[in-house]
Amino acid sequence: MDHLNDIPWKNLAPGIRGKYIHGTNTTFGYVVIEAGSILTAHHHMHEQITHIVSGALQMKIGEIDYLLTAGMIQVIPSNTPHSALAQSDCIVIDVFSPVRDDYR
């Protein structure tokens, strides 16, 4: 069993950092995003489920713009381009399948 405090931070982009734990088939991420931070458009083979714990995150997923706020959950299909702009400080839970080996 792990404790969130014992998992090291991984810097993803300026103002965006996460803590990740990996199971056999999934990766769980606890992500902190500073207001104004940008995650540039990208895609990956992993299906992603994003849950906004706190804050507001503007996301573009495919061709659709979303304003995700606390309590909202969004599924990002495999290989779908997506980007984000933090409208405020955010805490986000991301779950990926299969495992994100690049986040180890």
N, C-alpha and C positions, 0 to 999 in steps of 0.2 A: 504494500500500500504506500502511496506517495502523499505528500502534503504539498499544497500549492506553494507554500513558502520555500520549499526545498528544491523546486524546479527552477533552473536558471532561465533568465530572460534571453530571448532571441530577437535581435533588431531586424525588422522587416523592411522598413523604409523610415525616413526622417519622421519622428513623432509617432511611430507605430512599433510596438513591441509586444511579444507574446510569450507565453509559457505553454509548452506542449508535452503531452504524454501520449504514448502510442500503445495500442492494443494489437491484437493479431490482424484485424481488418479495418480498424479506424484510428484516426488521430483526433484528439480532443485539444482545443486551444482556448486559452484564456488570454484575450487581447485587450490592450489598453491603447487608445488612440487619442492623441491631443487634438484639440479644436484646430481646424484649419489644415490638418494633415491630409495628404493626398496619396491614395493608392492608385497608381497608374493602371491603365487597361492591361489586362493579362488574361490568360486562360490556362487551365491545367486539366489533366485527365480525371481528376478527382471530383466526385459529386461533393458539394459543400452545403452544409446547413448552417446558417448564421442566425444567432439569437442576440438581439440588442438588450443587454441588461440595463444599461443607462445611457443617456445621451441621445443624439440624433445624427444619423449617418445617411447622407445622400448617396445612393448607389445607382449605377447604370448597369443593368444585367441584360445582355443581348442588346436590343434596341429600346428597352423600356427603362424609364427613370422611376426610381422609388425613393421616398423619404421614409426611412425606417427609424422608428422611435422606440423608447423603452417598452419592452414586452413583445415586440414584433419578431416574427421568425420568417426567414426567407430561404427557400431552396434554390441553389444555383446548380443547374445541371452540368454534368461533365462536359468539358471543352467549350463552355459558353463564355465569351468575353465578358469581363466585368471590371468595374472601377469604383472608387469611392472617394468622397470628400466628407470629412468630419465637420458637421455643423456646430458641434460642441464637443467637449471632452466626452469620450465614450468608453464603455466597457462592453466587450462583445465576446460571446462564446461561439467558436467555430468548430464544427465537426466535419471531418473529411473521410471519405471512403473511396478507394483503399487508403492504406497508411501513407502519410506524407513522409517518405524517406528523406526528402530534402530538408525537413524540419527537425531532424534528429540532431 
